Amino acid sequence: MGQKLKLTKNKAGRMVPSMVNGVKSVPFKGVGKHSPSGVKATPPISSCQNYPESGNKVVSSLKEALEKCNIKNGMTISNHHHFRNGDLVMNKVFDILAKAGKKNLRWFPSASFPCHEPMIKHMENGVIGHVEGSLNGPLGKYASDGKMDGLAVLRSHGGRWQAVQDGEVHIDVAIIAAPTADPFGNCTGDRGPSACGLLGFGLVDSLYADKVIVVTDSLVDFPCIPWQIQGNNVDYVVVLDKVGDPEKIVSGTTRLTKSPDRLYIAELTAKFVQAVGIMKEGFSFQAGAGGTALAFAIYLKEMMIEAGIKARFIRGGSTKYLVEMLEEGLTDYILDGQTFDLEGVRSMRENVGHVNTSPFTSYNWHGKGNFASMLDAVVLGATEVDVNFNANVVTHSDGQMLHGIGGWQNCLSSKCTILPIPSFRNRIPIIVDEVTTLVGPGELIDVIVTERGIAINPKREDLIKASKRSGLPIRKIEEIKEEVDDLVGAPLDKPNFTDEVIGVVKWVDGTVLDSIFKVTH
Amino acid sequence: MPKNIYSSGNPTAKSDFYVEFMPKNSGGVKIDIQSKTKVLHFSKLKSSCQNTLAELKVEHGALSVIDNGGQYFVLQARIESAIKLASPKNIYESLPVFKKHAQYKSSRNRFRRSRLYLPGTQAKLMLNAGIHKPDAIILDLEDSVSPSEKGVARLIVRNALRTLNFFGAERMVRINQGKMGLEDLDAIIPHNVHLVLVPKVENAKQLKAVDDKIQSICKKCGRKNPVYIMPIIESAEGILNSLEIAKASKNNVAIAIGLEDYTADIGVQRTTQGKESLFARSQVVNAAKSAKIQAIDTVFSDVNEENGLRASVKEAKELGFEGKGCIHPRQISPIHEEFAPSKSEIEKAKEIVIAFDEAERKGLGVVALGSKMIDPPVVKRALQTIDLAITMKLLTKRWKK
């Protein structure tokens, strides 16, 4: 349900609630301004004497494992999303809990996918009260329409870890789908029929949940090597016939964009990275698996070969293109957060330079530093950017909430954040006066690359200076906006926003950055 | 579909519109709009439909529009097309604003290394075409447009010519053959088309007919700046008449060869080596040079074969061609790079131009480089090489300093 809440204006000028799903929350105070103190949340004490000495924690069924967890109404059930749209476990879990008559559960996935559409039925029946986690596709639409009971709480990958450590979200039961596991609960994602590469998104769940269930379709004798998740944190192991649909977990072949405009944007981005001196011996970058980001990596690779330059590390989302760079000696390491294709999985299994990481190493707010801020450049997407370089990734200009944040917010702390984006999609301009939802504060976004030119944040005088004689089409963001507005016939109508909140966007430090309001048609 | 419903477009085509119009004698105008982005676009869609109908003086009828993300100038064209199917005698036009960025001029001797073909009904491909910096953009009314879309293609191309910014590319339109081609001219000539490509020209008379029609339209609409012509030779007959075709009009600035149809006409397969078309291509080059216009090579149709494209451009350059057709923006850079003068060509050209300057300064009638005399055509070619080198940033404008 959309909720009429008391809202206050936060430091970014956005109206946000101070209570979210019954939990007191802090309005955004500005970048780097929030440093909570005290101690982190901890899981309950367990003792090894209460677990089988044989190490065999296998139970006969998923139902039995869930029953043993003694799930009560209102509890929180979590899972990782490494199986993406090929997950065959979580719908089963909630079907069992629905049959057992459970109500008002909180589902806390690291992301949801279209395959989780059946969860809508569980929300309608009150089995699931609300979802906290990226809402992609049908679930996003359901929540956008104001049909979900609680507020959607959108967090970054690092923010999810922070929420658990802050005690903002307590996980009662974590379900860890594992491509390969042993009876003790050690498990890995890099092998097995449902191989997905790594299990980093499930690490926090395994460490902090009261109860942890590992679900696999490939049980091996102890020890499962490598163990990406340690069995010492696991309560029960369940064996199913099939935990994932391999084709929907990773793609056999990652496809590059064929759009000439996007290829051009990718090429401009790579040229920019070279022109301003980011591409130098021992540098690092992160690029996702979107078509443009992949093409960027390929252009950059050619330039690196030509200039005889090698990177120290690349952060992925890994794909065969990053793997090729590793194997051809263009980088010492891939620090991988999730694996997108079979080549990525193979490489992780075989190559010690292809390292599995987690949001803890890469993004965590309450860690003593993290990898994201060390990156020389990161290449990301966006649904909207405004003339002050603020960006949006969760809603579209029509107000519909359709995407999660992922690691996007966490990556903004890199030394140079670049958003290569088309300047318009059909008749919708991407550069706007004010973003529909604020997800990334403009002070952290350095460069926008569109097919109509490159706009550099005026705050980055160093980049402006460095690119002066590059011959690249550097333009003012307002100028690009004006050109596109003229082309697509802007201004557009404004969606009819109500004062009912359907979700909030958290900043990486746990404060509330913005609210998502219900739209009436 | 009931007989009295007139439509334009395809209800499922992406980045386009589908329009149906049912004429009526009374009851005013009714407009129904289906759009996935109604929240953002309804006002403008509605006003766009209303304005178009008003400009076409339509007072009664039911208009229904399915919006799949097309541009407004396409909507305008599709509505006009449906209205004119309903009442062919309607003489009114609904013209989008003629944008200032669509009014730049061309020049006779500009470079025409790459010309990018775009189907006349595919507006989405036109929007960013100029960004890829081809020397020319061809909005095609001929082979890439299906027979049922011929009428509306004319209107979409006309509206695109008035609306879009092609960022300095020469604005070309390929018309249809024969009578249909002459009718195409009415729609496009008043809207700053720079050059008309005339397909399948077999003799001078055909080209004259096009030129005459262009001149009469220019007179009628008051257009002063010239409309250039580029005939495309695509048959044995055309090849043998290429000299008279090249010289048929003072507005001819280039002559092109189209090899798909030519090889079919002489009954052979088109090969990568191109032995079968060597005579025809050489003939076209010689006809062009004799008429002092540019010789332009055929398209290279395998978009994924960059090496093949580069080899083909290299060969074209060696034969004397100055341009190549392309069907994908990714072909533009390789074409430009291969047509670029080599370092030694640039050095040689610099020496000749300096010698020429020297001769002028001294008031000498003859240009000499060392002990060798330099003929005027050689000087002219050297100047062109320097121009091209400057355009491609291989040489600065102030190279003499």
Interface residues (C-beta under 8 A of the other chain):
Chain A: P260 D261 L263 Y264 S397 D398 G399 R425 N426 R427 I428 E451 R452 G471 E483 D486 L487 V488 G489 L492 D493 P495 N496 V519 H521
Chain B: S15 T37 K38 V39 L40 H41 F42 S43 K44 G69 G70 Q71 Y72 K99 L127 N128 I131 H132 L164 N165 H328 P329 R330 K393
